């Protein structure tokens, strides 16, 4: 059985929105998003601004808010979004007994402390698949820190084998698989994908467990067995209720009455025709008080909306440990209220602060502050706080809002409200989500490192340094040329170079390249600055066929894929595209991303010359003068 360690890239959505630079010294930008059919809107949609600009019509109170609709990024999984929802020993396939000590699983990091990845989980599954979707991919997240972080993730790729009569598999179409997953002493999140079909989506898995799994895709059946089957069956039921709530809730469209979408001929007639009919419902809300009141009403009905999931926990109460029950409760509670608060901050907060009159602004702030305080009163066990992704995301969002309202540093607030490892986890989560959105990143990172001590969260911040603090040479990797030849990054000429990363279905990459990057490069060619394009497309024909749109045939074009791509994306935190690095004449990284340097190509050109090329020209002039002497 082949087990391959990869670094999993969690694809998000095509991102767009506004950058909210608050008066809080290290608080993140708010991103104005609307999300499609997700019970947890906003969780996966963190973005890094490409440009910053002031909102049109901002008054004196809005002077700290900077936004631009040109803040456009892509992830490799593109999903256009419009709507918003609230919402004896184990036996091997060969029949031989397995020697777990001899199995060739990979431990990504070897630590001597109690949280090292040293607890194994045996996973056995039977798969009846009517389609041919390729091998199984299992991703383990031992320490959740942020939605799109690949920190310490392991991906195991398995090729199922045909079941045998003597193994007890009676259906000749059934395939089976088995593998050992590495966890720490705490539960971890596990996902399973077959081709493009998600079979398990972030299930909490217990260390030292043995799990049997039946997946009959012809009948859409998922069944768990093993000593902790009830823990997994409870999660299945809870997740199904999440999908039910999202499916059975109105799809919200927050849009001004004057929008072009509503002014299209026949739009209002269609809205009236489908209103009240059985099936999906479209709820059109005006930006401002109407949409905000609806969001607050959903939060106030939280207990009612979550009642079916808590009923599931009551059903399993006698079958689960106190710790397991508390962890699942933290997941339910955290994910729901995180969706509420993140939607408010990313979508409504800029509107309230810059469009509302003073009286209304204070009134709604008070309502939201009371809500945030009530949400924070729910208590969970320490272990749940250190494991649950939902609880971490919720508490992070609560503290960000408090920092905004109180005009305080997020780091200061965390140190005041929390202590020990959970404070470290929050600090690592904050920078994992928002460090790229700040100026003065090196100083901020060092401040957080000085207040973060415990493993693995300090390790996470140390890892961020490699993608934040410039000066090191670009990591070596294998590139493929248009002719199919391979070469190493270290073989590229040592010269000032703009390195452009993209993929060939991201319209934002094409726009940035053609309107900003290529014109800037043409202006800098006389200063011996070079430009290379690196596509991360796995489809080679797609890459080659779209060079004219996403790059230019006059510059070197390369493809980065497979293990090299995963390594770079993890090392340099490349979670959105386009990304443009700047290397100096010794191939050292001077900037991990030039996009924030300028809102226009003129500003970008000026800042590149000022920050990176002035010193070089001075050095060249000095060398020339010395040679002439």
C-alpha positions as CSV (number, residue, x, y, z in Angstrom):
1,X,0.0,0.0,0.0
2,X,1.5,3.3,-1.0
3,X,1.3,6.2,1.4
4,X,2.5,9.6,0.1
5,X,3.1,12.6,2.3
6,X,1.9,15.7,0.5
7,X,0.9,19.2,1.7
8,X,-2.8,19.7,1.2
9,X,-3.9,23.0,-0.3
10,X,-7.4,23.9,0.9
11,X,-9.0,25.7,-2.0
12,X,-11.3,28.5,-1.2
13,X,-13.3,30.7,-3.4
14,X,-12.8,33.5,-5.8
15,X,-12.4,36.4,-3.4
16,X,-13.5,40.0,-3.7
17,X,-14.2,42.8,-1.2
18,X,-13.1,45.8,0.6
19,X,-10.2,46.4,2.9
20,X,-11.1,47.8,6.3
21,X,-8.0,49.3,7.9
22,X,-9.3,50.2,11.3
23,X,-7.9,52.4,14.0
24,X,-6.8,49.2,15.8
25,X,-3.0,48.9,15.4
26,X,-3.0,45.3,14.5
27,X,-6.6,44.4,13.7
28,X,-7.4,42.9,10.3
29,X,-9.1,44.3,7.3
30,X,-12.8,43.5,7.0
31,X,-13.7,41.8,3.8
32,X,-17.1,42.5,2.3
33,X,-18.3,39.1,1.1
34,X,-21.4,37.3,0.2
35,X,-21.2,33.5,0.3
36,X,-23.0,30.7,-1.3
37,X,-25.0,28.0,0.5
38,X,-22.7,27.6,3.5
39,X,-23.9,27.1,7.0
40,X,-20.7,29.0,8.1
41,X,-20.5,32.0,5.9
42,X,-17.1,33.7,5.8
43,X,-15.0,31.0,7.3
44,X,-13.1,30.1,4.2
45,X,-13.1,33.6,2.6
46,X,-10.2,35.5,4.1
47,X,-8.4,37.7,1.6
48,X,-5.3,39.7,1.2
49,X,-5.8,43.1,-0.3
50,X,-4.1,44.0,-3.5
51,X,-4.7,47.7,-3.4
52,X,-6.2,50.2,-1.0
53,X,-8.4,53.1,-1.6
54,X,-10.9,55.2,0.3
55,X,-14.6,54.6,0.1
56,X,-16.4,57.1,-2.1
57,X,-18.4,59.5,0.0
58,X,-16.6,58.7,3.3
59,X,-17.0,61.5,5.8
60,X,-14.7,62.5,8.6
61,X,-15.8,59.5,10.7
62,X,-14.9,57.2,7.8
63,X,-11.5,58.5,7.2
64,X,-9.8,55.3,8.6
65,X,-11.7,53.1,6.2
66,X,-9.8,52.2,3.1
67,X,-11.4,50.0,0.4
68,X,-11.2,49.2,-3.3
69,X,-13.3,46.9,-5.5
70,X,-10.1,46.0,-7.3
71,X,-9.1,43.8,-4.3
72,X,-9.3,40.7,-6.4
73,X,-7.6,37.4,-5.6
74,X,-8.2,33.8,-6.6
75,X,-7.7,30.4,-5.1
76,X,-7.4,27.4,-7.4
77,X,-10.9,26.2,-6.6
78,X,-13.1,28.9,-8.2
79,X,-16.7,29.2,-7.0
80,X,-18.4,32.4,-7.9
81,X,-20.5,33.5,-5.0
82,X,-23.7,35.5,-4.8
83,X,-25.8,34.4,-1.9
84,X,-25.4,34.3,1.9
85,X,-26.7,31.7,4.3
86,X,-26.6,31.6,8.1
87,X,-25.8,29.3,8.3
88,X,-6.9,-9.4,17.7
89,X,-4.7,-7.4,15.3
90,X,-6.1,-5.6,12.4
91,X,-6.2,-7.6,9.1
92,X,-4.6,-6.4,5.9
93,X,-6.3,-6.6,2.5
94,X,-4.0,-9.6,1.8
95,X,-5.4,-11.4,4.8
96,X,-2.1,-11.1,6.7
97,X,-1.9,-9.5,10.1
98,X,-0.5,-6.0,10.1
99,X,2.6,-5.0,12.0
100,X,1.7,-1.4,13.0
101,X,5.2,-0.7,14.2
102,X,6.7,-1.6,10.7
103,X,4.2,0.4,8.7
104,X,5.7,3.2,6.6
105,X,3.6,6.1,7.7
106,X,5.3,9.5,7.8
107,X,5.6,11.7,10.9
108,X,5.8,15.2,9.6
109,X,7.5,16.7,12.7
110,X,9.4,14.9,15.5
111,X,8.9,16.6,18.8
112,X,9.7,15.2,22.2
113,X,6.8,16.9,24.1
114,X,3.4,15.5,24.7
115,X,1.8,17.0,21.6
116,X,4.2,15.4,19.1
117,X,2.5,13.5,16.3
118,X,3.0,10.1,17.8
119,X,-0.5,8.7,18.2
120,X,-1.7,6.5,15.4
121,X,-5.3,5.8,14.2
122,X,-6.1,2.7,12.1
123,X,-8.6,3.4,9.4
124,X,-10.2,0.6,7.5
125,X,-12.8,1.2,4.8
126,X,-14.9,-0.5,2.2
127,X,-15.9,1.4,-0.8
128,X,-18.5,0.7,-3.4
129,X,-18.1,3.2,-6.2
130,X,-20.1,3.2,-9.4
131,X,-17.8,5.8,-11.0
132,X,-14.1,5.9,-11.7
133,X,-12.9,8.9,-9.8
134,X,-9.3,8.0,-9.0
135,X,-7.5,7.2,-5.7
136,X,-8.6,8.3,-2.3
137,X,-6.9,11.3,-0.7
138,X,-7.1,11.6,3.1
139,X,-6.0,14.8,4.8
140,X,-5.1,15.1,8.4
141,X,-5.1,18.4,10.2
142,X,-3.5,17.6,13.6
143,X,-3.6,21.3,14.8
144,X,-6.2,23.6,13.3
145,X,-5.1,27.2,13.2
146,X,-6.8,28.8,10.2
147,X,-9.1,27.8,7.3
148,X,-6.5,27.8,4.6
149,X,-3.4,27.0,6.6
150,X,-1.5,23.9,5.6
151,X,0.4,23.9,8.9
152,X,1.6,20.3,9.8
153,X,-1.0,18.8,7.5
154,X,-0.5,15.4,6.1
155,X,-2.1,14.0,3.0
156,X,-2.2,10.3,2.4
157,X,-3.0,9.0,-1.0
158,X,-4.4,5.5,-1.2
159,X,-5.3,3.2,-4.1
160,X,-8.1,0.9,-2.9
161,X,-7.8,-2.8,-3.7
162,X,-10.4,-5.3,-4.7
163,X,-12.1,-7.0,-1.7
164,X,-11.8,-10.7,-1.3
165,X,-14.3,-13.4,-0.3
166,X,-11.9,-14.6,2.4
167,X,-11.7,-11.2,4.0
168,X,-15.5,-11.1,4.4
169,X,-16.2,-8.8,1.4
170,X,-19.2,-10.4,-0.3
171,X,-19.9,-7.8,-3.0
172,X,-17.6,-8.3,-5.9
173,X,-17.8,-4.6,-6.8
174,X,-16.5,-3.5,-3.3
175,X,-13.0,-2.2,-2.9
176,X,-11.2,-1.9,0.4
177,X,-8.5,0.2,1.9
178,X,-6.6,0.6,5.1
179,X,-4.1,3.1,6.4
180,X,-2.5,4.5,9.6
181,X,-2.9,8.2,10.3
182,X,-0.7,10.1,12.6
183,X,-2.2,12.4,15.3
184,X,-1.0,14.1,18.4
185,X,-2.4,13.3,21.9
186,X,-5.5,15.3,20.9
187,X,-8.3,14.7,18.4
188,X,-7.6,16.0,14.9
189,X,-9.6,16.8,11.8
190,X,-9.7,14.3,8.9
191,X,-11.1,14.8,5.5
192,X,-11.4,12.2,2.7
193,X,-11.8,13.0,-1.0
194,X,-12.3,10.6,-4.0
195,X,-11.4,12.5,-7.1
196,X,-13.5,15.7,-6.7
197,X,-16.1,14.0,-4.5
198,X,-15.8,14.9,-0.8
199,X,-16.6,11.8,1.3
200,X,-15.6,13.1,4.8
201,X,-15.4,16.8,5.5
202,X,-13.4,17.7,8.6
203,X,-14.5,15.0,10.9
204,X,-12.9,15.0,14.4
205,X,-10.9,11.7,14.9
206,X,-9.8,10.4,18.3
207,X,-6.1,9.4,18.9
208,X,-5.4,5.7,19.2
209,X,-8.7,4.8,17.7
210,X,-9.6,2.1,15.2
211,X,-12.3,3.1,12.7
212,X,-14.2,1.1,10.2
213,X,-16.0,2.9,7.4
214,X,-18.4,1.8,4.8
215,X,-19.0,4.1,1.8
216,X,-21.6,2.9,-0.7
217,X,-21.7,5.7,-3.2
218,X,-24.3,3.9,-5.3
219,X,-26.8,4.3,-2.5
220,X,-25.2,7.4,-0.9
221,X,-24.6,5.5,2.3
222,X,-22.0,6.3,5.0
223,X,-21.7,4.0,8.0
224,X,-19.2,4.0,10.9
225,X,-18.1,1.1,13.1
226,X,-15.5,0.6,15.7
227,X,-15.2,1.3,19.4
228,X,-16.1,5.0,19.1
229,X,-18.6,4.7,16.3
230,X,-21.1,6.8,18.2
231,X,-18.7,9.8,18.2
232,X,-18.5,9.7,14.4
233,X,-22.2,8.9,13.8
234,X,-23.1,11.9,16.0
235,X,-20.9,14.1,13.8
236,X,-22.6,12.8,10.7
237,X,-26.0,13.6,12.1
238,X,-24.8,17.1,13.2
239,X,-23.3,17.9,9.8
240,X,-26.4,16.7,8.0
241,X,-28.5,19.1,10.1
242,X,-26.2,21.9,9.2
243,X,-26.8,21.2,5.5
244,X,-30.5,20.9,6.2
245,X,-30.6,24.3,7.8
246,X,-28.7,25.9,4.9
247,X,-30.9,24.2,2.3
248,X,-34.2,25.0,4.0
249,X,-33.3,28.7,4.8
250,X,-33.9,31.5,2.3
251,X,-31.0,32.4,0.0
252,X,-30.2,36.0,0.9
253,X,-29.4,38.5,-1.8
254,X,-28.3,41.8,-0.2
255,X,-28.5,44.3,-3.0
256,X,-29.7,47.9,-3.5
257,X,-33.1,48.3,-5.2
258,X,-31.3,50.4,-7.9
259,X,-28.9,47.6,-8.8
260,X,-28.6,46.5,-12.5
261,X,-29.5,43.0,-11.5
262,X,-33.0,44.0,-10.3
263,X,-33.5,46.4,-13.2
264,X,-33.2,43.7,-15.8
265,X,-36.4,43.3,-17.8
266,X,-38.6,40.7,-16.1
267,X,-36.6,40.5,-12.9
268,X,-39.4,41.7,-10.6
269,X,-42.0,39.6,-12.4
270,X,-39.9,36.5,-11.8
271,X,-39.4,37.5,-8.1
272,X,-43.1,37.8,-7.6
273,X,-43.8,34.6,-9.5
274,X,-41.5,32.5,-7.3
275,X,-42.4,34.2,-4.0
276,X,-44.1,31.8,-1.7
277,X,-43.8,28.8,-4.0
278,X,-42.6,25.5,-2.5
279,X,-38.9,25.0,-2.9
280,X,-35.9,27.3,-2.6
281,X,-36.7,30.9,-1.5
282,X,-34.9,34.1,-2.5
283,X,-34.9,36.8,0.2
284,X,-33.9,40.2,-1.1
285,X,-32.6,42.6,1.6
286,X,-31.5,46.1,1.3
287,X,-28.0,46.9,2.5
288,X,-28.0,48.7,5.8
289,X,-30.6,48.3,8.6
290,X,-32.8,45.8,6.8
291,X,-30.1,43.2,6.2
292,X,-28.4,43.9,9.5
293,X,-31.7,43.5,11.5
294,X,-32.2,40.1,9.7
295,X,-28.7,39.0,10.7
296,X,-29.2,40.0,14.3
297,X,-32.5,38.2,14.4
298,X,-30.8,35.0,13.3
299,X,-28.3,35.4,16.1
300,X,-31.1,36.0,18.6
301,X,-32.8,32.8,17.4
302,X,-29.6,30.9,17.8
303,X,-30.8,28.5,20.5
304,X,-33.9,27.7,18.4
305,X,-32.0,27.2,15.2
306,X,-29.4,25.0,16.9
307,X,-32.0,22.9,18.9
308,X,-32.0,20.0,16.4
309,X,-28.2,19.6,16.7
310,X,-28.3,19.8,20.5
311,X,-31.1,17.1,20.4
312,X,-28.6,14.9,18.6
313,X,-26.1,15.4,21.4
314,X,-28.8,14.6,24.0
315,X,-29.5,11.3,22.1
316,X,-25.8,10.3,22.2
317,X,-25.2,11.7,25.8
318,X,-25.0,8.2,27.4
319,X,-22.7,6.9,24.6
320,X,-20.1,9.6,24.6
321,X,-17.6,10.8,27.2
322,X,-18.0,14.2,28.9
323,X,-15.0,15.4,26.8
324,X,-16.4,14.2,23.5
325,X,-19.8,15.8,24.2
326,X,-18.2,19.1,25.2
327,X,-16.0,19.1,22.0
328,X,-19.0,18.5,19.7
329,X,-21.0,21.2,21.6
330,X,-18.1,23.7,21.1
331,X,-18.1,22.8,17.4
332,X,-21.9,23.4,17.0
333,X,-21.9,26.6,19.0
334,X,-18.7,28.0,17.6
335,X,-19.4,27.4,13.9
336,X,-22.9,28.9,14.1
337,X,-22.0,32.1,15.9
338,X,-18.8,32.5,14.1
339,X,-20.8,32.7,10.9
340,X,-22.9,35.5,12.4
341,X,-20.1,37.6,13.7
342,X,-17.8,37.2,10.7
343,X,-20.7,38.1,8.4
344,X,-21.3,41.2,10.4
345,X,-17.6,42.3,10.4
346,X,-16.9,41.6,6.8
347,X,-20.1,42.8,5.3
348,X,-22.0,45.1,7.7
349,X,-19.3,46.7,9.9
350,X,-18.0,49.1,7.2
351,X,-21.5,50.1,6.3
352,X,-22.5,50.8,9.9
353,X,-19.4,52.8,10.6
354,X,-19.4,54.9,7.5
355,X,-23.0,55.1,6.3
356,X,-25.1,55.2,9.5
357,X,-25.9,58.4,11.4
358,X,-24.2,58.8,14.8
359,X,-27.3,57.8,16.7
360,X,-28.0,54.7,14.7
361,X,-24.3,53.8,14.7
362,X,-24.2,53.8,18.5
363,X,-27.5,52.0,18.8
364,X,-26.4,49.1,16.5
365,X,-22.9,49.0,18.1
366,X,-24.6,48.5,21.5
367,X,-26.8,45.8,20.1
368,X,-23.9,43.9,18.6
369,X,-21.7,44.4,21.7
370,X,-24.4,42.9,23.8
371,X,-24.6,40.0,21.4
372,X,-20.9,39.5,21.4
373,X,-20.8,39.5,25.2
374,X,-23.7,37.0,25.4
375,X,-21.9,34.7,23.0
376,X,-18.7,34.8,25.1
377,X,-20.5,33.7,28.2
378,X,-20.8,30.1,27.0
379,X,-18.1,28.0,28.7
380,X,-16.2,25.0,27.3
381,X,-13.6,22.7,28.7
382,X,-10.0,23.7,28.2
383,X,-9.3,20.8,25.9
384,X,-12.2,21.7,23.7
385,X,-10.9,25.3,23.4
386,X,-7.5,23.9,22.2
387,X,-9.0,21.5,19.6
388,X,-12.2,22.9,18.2
389,X,-11.9,24.8,14.9
390,X,-15.4,26.3,15.4
391,X,-14.6,27.7,18.9
392,X,-11.2,29.1,17.8
393,X,-12.8,30.9,14.8
394,X,-15.6,32.3,17.0
395,X,-13.3,33.6,19.8
396,X,-11.0,35.1,17.2
397,X,-13.9,36.9,15.6
398,X,-15.2,38.1,19.0
399,X,-11.9,39.6,20.0
400,X,-11.3,41.2,16.7
401,X,-14.7,43.0,17.0
402,X,-13.8,44.1,20.6
403,X,-10.5,45.4,19.4
404,X,-12.2,47.4,16.7
405,X,-14.8,48.9,19.0
406,X,-12.4,49.6,21.8
407,X,-9.6,50.9,19.5
408,X,-7.1,48.5,21.1
409,X,-4.4,46.1,19.9
410,X,-5.6,42.5,19.3
411,X,-2.5,41.1,20.9
412,X,-3.1,43.3,24.0
413,X,-6.7,42.1,24.2
414,X,-5.8,38.4,23.9
415,X,-3.2,38.7,26.7
416,X,-5.9,40.3,28.9
417,X,-8.7,37.8,28.2
418,X,-6.8,34.6,27.9
419,X,-3.6,32.9,29.1
420,X,-1.3,30.0,28.4
421,X,-1.7,27.8,25.4
422,X,-5.1,29.1,24.2
423,X,-3.8,32.6,24.1
424,X,-0.9,31.2,22.0
425,X,-3.4,29.5,19.7
426,X,-5.4,32.7,19.2
427,X,-2.3,34.6,18.4
428,X,-1.1,32.0,15.8
429,X,-4.6,32.0,14.3
430,X,-4.8,35.7,14.0
431,X,-1.5,36.0,12.2
432,X,-2.2,33.0,10.0
433,X,-5.4,34.7,8.8
434,X,-4.3,38.4,8.7
435,X,-0.6,39.0,8.8
436,X,-0.4,39.4,5.0
437,X,-3.0,42.2,5.2
438,X,-0.8,44.4,7.4
439,X,2.0,46.8,6.8
440,X,5.0,46.4,9.1
441,X,4.7,42.7,9.1
442,X,8.1,41.9,10.5
443,X,7.6,44.1,13.5
444,X,4.1,42.6,14.2
445,X,5.4,39.1,13.8
446,X,8.2,39.6,16.2
447,X,5.8,41.2,18.7
448,X,3.6,38.1,18.6
449,X,6.6,35.7,18.8
450,X,7.7,37.4,22.0
451,X,4.3,36.6,23.6
452,X,3.9,33.0,22.2
453,X,5.7,30.1,23.9
454,X,3.9,26.8,23.5
455,X,4.1,24.1,20.8
456,X,2.9,24.0,18.2
457,X,1.7,27.6,18.0
458,X,5.1,29.1,18.3
459,X,6.3,26.8,15.6
460,X,3.5,28.2,13.4
461,X,4.7,31.7,13.9
462,X,8.3,30.7,13.3
463,X,7.1,29.2,10.0
464,X,5.4,32.4,9.1
465,X,8.8,34.1,9.2
466,X,10.0,32.3,6.1
467,X,7.1,33.8,4.2
468,X,7.2,37.3,5.9
469,X,10.8,38.4,6.6
470,X,12.7,38.9,3.3
471,X,16.4,38.2,2.7
472,X,16.7,34.5,2.1
473,X,17.3,33.0,-1.4
474,X,14.3,31.6,-3.2
475,X,13.8,28.0,-2.3
476,X,14.9,25.6,-5.0
477,X,12.2,23.8,-7.0
478,X,11.7,22.1,-10.3
479,X,10.2,24.1,-13.1
480,X,8.9,22.9,-16.5
481,X,9.5,25.0,-19.6
482,X,7.1,25.4,-22.5
483,X,9.2,22.9,-24.5
484,X,8.9,20.3,-21.7
485,X,12.4,20.6,-20.3
486,X,12.9,20.7,-16.6
487,X,15.2,23.0,-14.7
488,X,15.8,24.0,-11.1
489,X,15.1,27.5,-9.8
490,X,18.7,27.7,-8.8
491,X,19.6,27.5,-12.5
492,X,17.8,30.7,-13.3
493,X,20.0,33.7,-13.9
494,X,20.9,35.7,-10.8
495,X,19.4,39.1,-11.7
496,X,16.7,41.5,-10.4
497,X,13.5,39.5,-11.2
498,X,9.8,39.8,-10.8
499,X,8.3,36.3,-10.2
500,X,4.7,36.1,-11.2
501,X,2.6,33.2,-9.9
502,X,-0.9,32.5,-11.3
503,X,-3.2,29.8,-12.7
504,X,-5.0,29.9,-16.0
505,X,-8.6,30.3,-14.9
506,X,-8.1,33.2,-12.5
507,X,-9.4,36.3,-14.2
508,X,-7.9,38.5,-11.5
509,X,-4.4,37.2,-12.4
510,X,-5.0,38.1,-16.1
511,X,-6.2,41.5,-15.1
512,X,-3.3,42.2,-12.8
513,X,-0.7,41.0,-15.3
514,X,-2.0,43.0,-18.2
515,X,-3.0,46.2,-16.4
516,X,-0.3,46.5,-13.8
517,X,2.6,44.0,-13.9
518,X,3.5,43.8,-17.6
519,X,3.4,47.6,-18.1
520,X,5.6,48.1,-15.0
521,X,8.0,45.4,-16.3
522,X,8.3,47.2,-19.6
523,X,9.2,50.4,-17.8
524,X,11.9,48.7,-15.8
525,X,13.6,46.6,-18.6
526,X,16.2,49.3,-19.1
527,X,17.1,48.9,-15.5
528,X,17.9,45.3,-16.1
529,X,14.8,44.0,-14.3
530,X,13.4,40.7,-15.6
531,X,10.0,39.1,-15.4
532,X,9.2,35.4,-15.4
533,X,5.8,33.8,-15.2
534,X,5.2,30.6,-13.2
535,X,1.9,28.8,-13.7
536,X,0.6,26.4,-11.0
537,X,-1.8,24.7,-13.4
538,X,-1.8,20.9,-13.2
539,X,-3.3,20.8,-16.8
540,X,-0.3,21.5,-19.0
541,X,-2.5,22.0,-22.2
542,X,-4.6,24.6,-20.3
543,X,-1.4,26.5,-19.3
544,X,0.1,26.5,-22.7
545,X,-3.1,27.4,-24.4
546,X,-3.7,30.6,-22.3
547,X,-0.2,32.1,-22.2
548,X,-1.4,35.1,-24.3
549,X,-4.2,35.9,-21.9
550,X,-2.5,35.2,-18.5
551,X,1.1,35.9,-19.4
552,X,3.1,37.0,-22.4
553,X,5.1,34.9,-24.9
554,X,8.0,37.4,-24.8
555,X,9.0,36.5,-21.2
556,X,10.1,33.1,-19.8
557,X,7.1,31.0,-18.9
558,X,7.3,28.0,-16.6
559,X,5.0,25.5,-14.9
560,X,5.2,24.5,-11.3
561,X,3.3,21.4,-10.2
562,X,3.2,18.4,-8.0
563,X,5.4,18.2,-5.0
564,X,7.4,21.3,-5.9
565,X,4.2,23.3,-6.0
566,X,2.9,22.0,-2.7
567,X,6.2,22.7,-1.1
568,X,6.3,26.3,-2.3
569,X,2.7,27.0,-1.5
570,X,3.3,25.8,2.1
571,X,6.6,27.5,2.6
572,X,5.6,30.9,1.2
573,X,2.0,30.8,2.3
574,X,0.7,31.1,-1.3
575,X,-3.0,30.7,-0.7
576,X,-4.3,33.2,-3.2
577,X,-3.3,34.5,-6.6
578,X,-1.8,36.4,-8.3
579,X,1.4,36.6,-6.2
580,X,4.4,38.6,-7.4
581,X,7.7,38.3,-5.6
582,X,10.7,40.5,-6.3
583,X,14.2,39.0,-6.2
584,X,17.4,41.0,-6.2
585,X,20.5,40.4,-8.3
586,X,21.6,37.6,-5.9
587,X,18.2,35.8,-6.2
588,X,17.3,36.8,-2.6
589,X,13.7,37.6,-1.8
590,X,13.3,41.3,-1.3
591,X,9.5,41.3,-1.4
592,X,7.1,38.3,-1.0
593,X,4.3,40.2,-2.8
594,X,4.6,43.5,-4.6
595,X,0.9,44.1,-5.0
596,X,0.3,46.2,-1.9
597,X,3.1,48.6,-3.0
598,X,0.9,50.6,-5.3
599,X,-2.7,51.2,-6.1
600,X,-1.9,52.2,-9.7
601,X,0.9,51.1,-12.0
602,X,2.5,54.5,-11.6
603,X,2.6,54.1,-7.8
604,X,3.8,50.5,-8.1
605,X,6.6,51.5,-10.4
606,X,7.6,54.4,-8.1
607,X,7.7,52.2,-5.0
608,X,9.6,49.4,-6.7
609,X,12.3,51.9,-7.8
610,X,12.4,53.5,-4.4
611,X,12.4,50.4,-2.3
612,X,14.4,47.9,-4.3
613,X,16.1,49.5,-7.3
614,X,17.6,52.7,-5.9
615,X,20.1,50.8,-3.7
616,X,21.1,48.7,-6.6
617,X,21.6,51.6,-8.9
618,X,23.7,53.3,-6.3
619,X,25.8,50.2,-5.9
620,X,26.2,49.9,-9.7
621,X,27.3,53.5,-9.9
622,X,29.8,53.0,-7.1
623,X,31.2,49.9,-8.9
624,X,31.5,51.8,-12.2
625,X,33.3,54.7,-10.5
626,X,35.8,52.3,-8.8
627,X,36.5,50.5,-12.1
628,X,37.1,53.8,-13.9
629,X,39.7,54.8,-11.3
